[in-house]
Amino acid sequence: MWAVTPNAYGVTASPGNGSAYFVDLTGQANNKPYGGIEQTIATTPGATYTLTFALGSSTSYNGTGLNAAALTASATGSSLLASQLFALVATSTNTWATESLSFTADSTSTTIEFLADSAYTSQYVGLDNVSVAAVPLPASLGMMLLGLGCFGAAVRARSS
């Protein structure tokens, strides 16, 4: 279910990953249906979040001749908030792309799920560098800019 740098197929962790590990959602046996992974996180109802992750594919795993990796990323709170199919065609033995999915939370917890898609996928779906970040509200961004402006004006007045 995980790989270590270097391995026999040349597949390594995605760029920017501080470790040599990543998740292969096809599993060790590479048999369909492929697997998935999920985690429930704390969220604030009404807040907007961006889920970011790296999707990996490899030309070394072309059991179906596709050289492609595909997965569905979903965010579910009280209801399905967002779901999207992401696909990546491999151009080398170690192809990675950064993907993102935005959603607005509707409860105090949200389940993030990644599920390998058997219809589009060869025998390798890499998942790495998963993060969820809150998107600043326009009002809070405006307040921050106003505060910085006041601070700048105070510094300028003091220096004159």
C-alpha positions as semicolon CSV with decimal commas, in nm:
position;residue;x (nm);y (nm);z (nm)
1;M;0,000;0,000;0,000
2;W;0,300;0,236;0,020
3;A;0,621;0,277;-0,167
4;V;0,973;0,375;-0,066
5;T;1,231;0,571;-0,266
6;P;1,378;0,422;-0,477
7;N;1,174;0,120;-0,581
8;A;1,202;-0,127;-0,869
9;Y;0,965;0,074;-1,090
10;G;1,116;0,420;-1,041
11;V;0,808;0,552;-0,859
12;T;0,896;0,800;-0,585
13;A;0,700;1,033;-0,359
14;S;0,558;1,351;-0,509
15;P;0,770;1,667;-0,534
16;G;0,773;1,865;-0,211
17;N;0,705;1,562;0,007
18;G;0,947;1,557;0,298
19;S;0,930;1,177;0,326
20;A;0,974;0,890;0,083
21;Y;0,623;0,754;0,141
22;F;0,294;0,792;-0,044
23;V;-0,029;0,589;-0,068
24;D;-0,101;0,358;-0,364
25;L;-0,482;0,324;-0,374
26;T;-0,469;0,018;-0,600
27;G;-0,325;-0,193;-0,319
28;Q;-0,054;-0,453;-0,329
29;A;-0,241;-0,706;-0,546
30;N;-0,361;-0,450;-0,806
31;N;-0,699;-0,620;-0,830
32;K;-1,022;-0,434;-0,904
33;P;-1,218;-0,295;-0,733
34;Y;-0,947;-0,067;-0,599
35;G;-0,943;0,085;-0,253
36;G;-0,990;0,418;-0,094
37;I;-0,903;0,616;0,213
38;E;-1,104;0,859;0,426
39;Q;-1,068;1,081;0,730
40;T;-1,311;1,298;0,924
41;I;-1,191;1,648;1,011
42;A;-1,332;1,931;1,224
43;T;-1,490;2,211;1,020
44;T;-1,688;2,531;1,083
45;P;-2,036;2,538;0,926
46;G;-2,051;2,801;0,650
47;A;-1,672;2,821;0,610
48;T;-1,515;2,744;0,272
49;Y;-1,223;2,502;0,250
50;T;-0,983;2,388;-0,021
51;L;-0,871;2,026;-0,031
52;T;-0,534;1,992;-0,209
53;F;-0,353;1,670;-0,296
54;A;-0,103;1,517;-0,539
55;L;-0,227;1,249;-0,781
56;G;0,035;1,012;-0,920
57;S;0,058;0,782;-1,220
58;S;0,332;0,577;-1,384
59;T;0,408;0,428;-1,725
60;S;0,547;0,122;-1,541
61;Y;0,197;0,013;-1,445
62;N;-0,001;-0,030;-1,764
63;G;-0,190;-0,353;-1,706
64;T;-0,487;-0,207;-1,893
65;G;-0,273;-0,016;-2,142
66;L;-0,397;0,319;-2,010
67;N;-0,097;0,452;-1,816
68;A;-0,353;0,657;-1,626
69;A;-0,457;0,713;-1,268
70;A;-0,801;0,831;-1,164
71;L;-0,968;0,889;-0,832
72;T;-1,279;1,051;-0,696
73;A;-1,226;1,302;-0,415
74;S;-1,530;1,381;-0,199
75;A;-1,619;1,598;0,098
76;T;-1,927;1,499;0,298
77;G;-2,078;1,674;0,600
78;S;-2,452;1,655;0,674
79;S;-2,484;1,608;0,298
80;L;-2,251;1,557;0,000
81;L;-2,066;1,890;-0,026
82;A;-1,842;1,826;-0,326
83;S;-1,724;1,534;-0,536
84;Q;-1,507;1,526;-0,846
85;L;-1,328;1,273;-1,063
86;F;-0,960;1,356;-1,122
87;A;-0,750;1,178;-1,388
88;L;-0,383;1,189;-1,482
89;V;-0,212;1,023;-1,780
90;A;0,143;0,919;-1,702
91;T;0,424;1,060;-1,914
92;S;0,704;0,895;-1,716
93;T;0,760;0,637;-1,446
94;N;0,693;0,908;-1,188
95;T;0,422;1,155;-1,297
96;W;0,255;1,373;-1,033
97;A;-0,002;1,655;-1,058
98;T;-0,142;1,881;-0,786
99;E;-0,523;1,883;-0,774
100;S;-0,774;2,073;-0,561
101;L;-1,141;2,061;-0,461
102;S;-1,330;2,342;-0,284
103;F;-1,627;2,292;-0,054
104;T;-1,834;2,483;0,201
105;A;-1,885;2,298;0,530
106;D;-2,241;2,237;0,651
107;S;-2,156;2,079;0,989
108;T;-1,886;2,067;1,256
109;S;-1,725;1,765;1,091
110;T;-1,655;1,674;0,729
111;T;-1,540;1,341;0,590
112;I;-1,277;1,362;0,317
113;E;-1,263;1,053;0,094
114;F;-1,039;0,940;-0,191
115;L;-1,153;0,640;-0,395
116;A;-0,952;0,494;-0,685
117;D;-1,163;0,472;-1,000
118;S;-1,146;0,125;-1,155
119;A;-1,293;0,230;-1,491
120;Y;-1,015;0,474;-1,581
121;T;-0,718;0,346;-1,384
122;S;-0,425;0,126;-1,474
123;Q;-0,258;-0,056;-1,188
124;Y;-0,128;0,244;-0,995
125;V;-0,299;0,542;-0,829
126;G;-0,065;0,749;-0,613
127;L;-0,196;0,985;-0,345
128;D;0,035;1,225;-0,161
129;N;0,060;1,567;0,008
130;V;-0,305;1,586;0,120
131;S;-0,404;1,908;0,298
132;V;-0,721;2,100;0,382
133;A;-0,707;2,477;0,434
134;A;-0,977;2,726;0,523
135;V;-1,029;2,999;0,263
136;P;-1,025;3,346;0,428
137;L;-1,358;3,524;0,412
138;P;-1,357;3,852;0,215
139;A;-1,465;4,041;0,529
140;S;-1,177;3,907;0,737
141;L;-0,934;3,981;0,454
142;G;-1,065;4,339;0,438
143;M;-1,027;4,378;0,815
144;M;-0,667;4,254;0,792
145;L;-0,587;4,505;0,514
146;L;-0,751;4,786;0,712
147;G;-0,545;4,694;1,019
148;L;-0,223;4,690;0,817
149;G;-0,313;5,027;0,667
150;C;-0,373;5,179;1,012
151;F;-0,045;5,032;1,136
152;G;0,139;5,180;0,837
153;A;-0,021;5,522;0,894
154;A;0,079;5,515;1,263
155;V;0,440;5,427;1,176
156;R;0,450;5,702;0,913
157;A;0,305;5,962;1,152
158;R;0,556;5,864;1,420
159;S;0,854;5,895;1,182
160;S;0,755;6,249;1,070
